[in-house]
Every structure is written in structure tokens, then in C-alpha cells.
Amino acid sequence: MKQNNQKKRYDTQEKKMKFLTKKGNIITFKKPFFPNGTANESRTQIVTKGISKDPSGAVKIIGSFYDGTWYKNIDELLEAIDWDWMEEAHSF
């Protein structure tokens, strides 16, 4: 069980972005998404290779096996990720 005084890994946008852009990290989303080419198979995790940005400001995670969903902006992407679950999983 996590101690109350333990420092959080993902408590700032800077820390979250650093984690998202590091190749090989596993990102867990709150809701399943349907990657291109997976024909009705949903996913909740992606192994990241980086982030792709569109001129409109839209962003998505580029994955090792498939890419994530496009989000309107970085804030929407960050909101879609289950940071509480990842905080618990990565605290061990």
C-alpha cells in the first residue's frame, strides 16, 4: 500500500509529458479506444514511441504496435489517461 507521504510520480503536467514521450513506457487510458486496424478490438494500454502533433493542435500517442486516438489538444489527451491507476501500478 502506498504511503501518504510518498511523492507522486505524475503530479505535474511536466512529469506527465516526460513519461508520455519516453519510448517504451506503457500508458493506460480511462476508457478503451479502438486503434486503426484492430477491427472491433478495444485497447486500454499502449506502448509509447512518442507523440504526434497535427498543425491544428491535435495530438496522439504513437505506439510500438498501434497508435492511440487523436485528441483535440494535449489537455484532452492528458485527461484521457488513467493517472491514478498508473500512480498505483508504478509505485511498487
Helices and strands as residue ranges (DSSP letters): H 13-21, E 26-33, E 43-53, E 59-63, H 74-80, H 83-89
